[in-house]
């Protein structure tokens, strides 16, 4: 027979004093503290304050906040960097900080705010127009992200046009000033700036090289792609076997307006493959 003492019996139940104390002080909601609703995190307040201070010297600190785990802090930091565009913030540094967030942040709202901020820096973001165009065409992105990317690309192109309106462009070969017509022809072909005379020489040389490349494509991949080597054929066949779309040996404008011609381009991953082998 088990014997229970009065003390142990009493300790099994809450005392009246404990019950009254619990009723007088109910558990707090997780979003409340002793002063009412939870205040914004200090980092968020920091980002807000730096943006409102209109001080371009805050750019390095805001750049650090763009790396924080909190999407809200990154969003506020991106917005603040955009506001500093009108107060003398270094455009190249700002663009370098914003681009990874604008193009690849996992939170669409944060991405949208970074795109809006990037738009404020105009022609300084010119080298990223290709990436913005790809994001605009990406059907898996949120509609408001695609809209922000399109708006940023439009503004950047217009800023570039205005910046170049009074600029003197020279042939990269002979340094002679080129006309607007010559400049337009080079841009339409994604070429560096050449006068017509130098372009004819360069074009002939490149055309001969391109012809030689095409003549060397004698190996057929499974998808019908013609490749110049077994190594490139194996890569193409592996991509086809894994249902990965690719484009082979095409030109893409990706860096500062220069045309590059990688062996393979994977549009789904925005990845370029250059095979060095036989």
C-alpha positions, 0 to 999 in steps of 0.5 A: 500500500502506497502512503502519500504525505499531505505535503506531496498531495498539496504539491501536486496541485497549484495553490490558489495564489498560483492560480490567481497570479496566472489569471492576473498575468496571462501569457503574452502574445509572441509579438508583444513585449512589456511595451506593447506590440513588438518594435521593428528590429534594430537592423530595419530601423538602421536601414530606414535611418540610413536611407532617410539621412540622405548621406552617400557615405552610408552606402558601405553600411547599406551594402552590408545590410544587403547580405543580412538573412532577413528579407525585410532588412535587405528590402529596406537596404535596397530601397535606401540605396536607391534613394541615395542615387540623388545625393551623390552615392557612387553609382558603380559601387551601388550597382555592384551591391544591388545587382545580385539582389535584383537578379537573384534574391529568393524573395520577390518583394526584395528583388522588386525593390532592388530593381527599382533602386537599380533603375535610379542609377541609370546608365551605370547599370548598362552592362546588366541590360542583358540580364534584365531582359532575361528576367523580364522574359522569365515566366517563372518570375513574379509578374511584378518582378518582371514588370520592375525589370522591364521598367529598369531596363527601359530607364537604363537604355534611356539614360544611356541614350541621353548620356551618349547624345553629346559624347564623341565616339571614336573608332577603336581601331584608328581612333577617328570620330565615327558618325551616328550612322556608323555607331548605330550599325555597330550596335545593331551587330553587337560590335565594338565601335568601328568606322566603316573602313576598319569594320570592313577589315575586321568583319572580313577577318572574323567572317573567315574565322567563322567560316573555318569554325563552321567547316569544322563542325562535322560531328552530329549530336543526338539533337542534330547539333553539329559539333567540331569535337567529340567532347562538345558532342558528349556535352550536348548529348548529356544535356539532351538526355537530362532535358536541359535546353541549350543553344549551341555556338550562338552570339549573346551580348552579355558584357559591356555591349561586346558579343561573345560566342560560347560553345553552349548557353543554358538559358534556364540557368543563365549559364555559359559553357566553354569547352577547352579540349578535343 
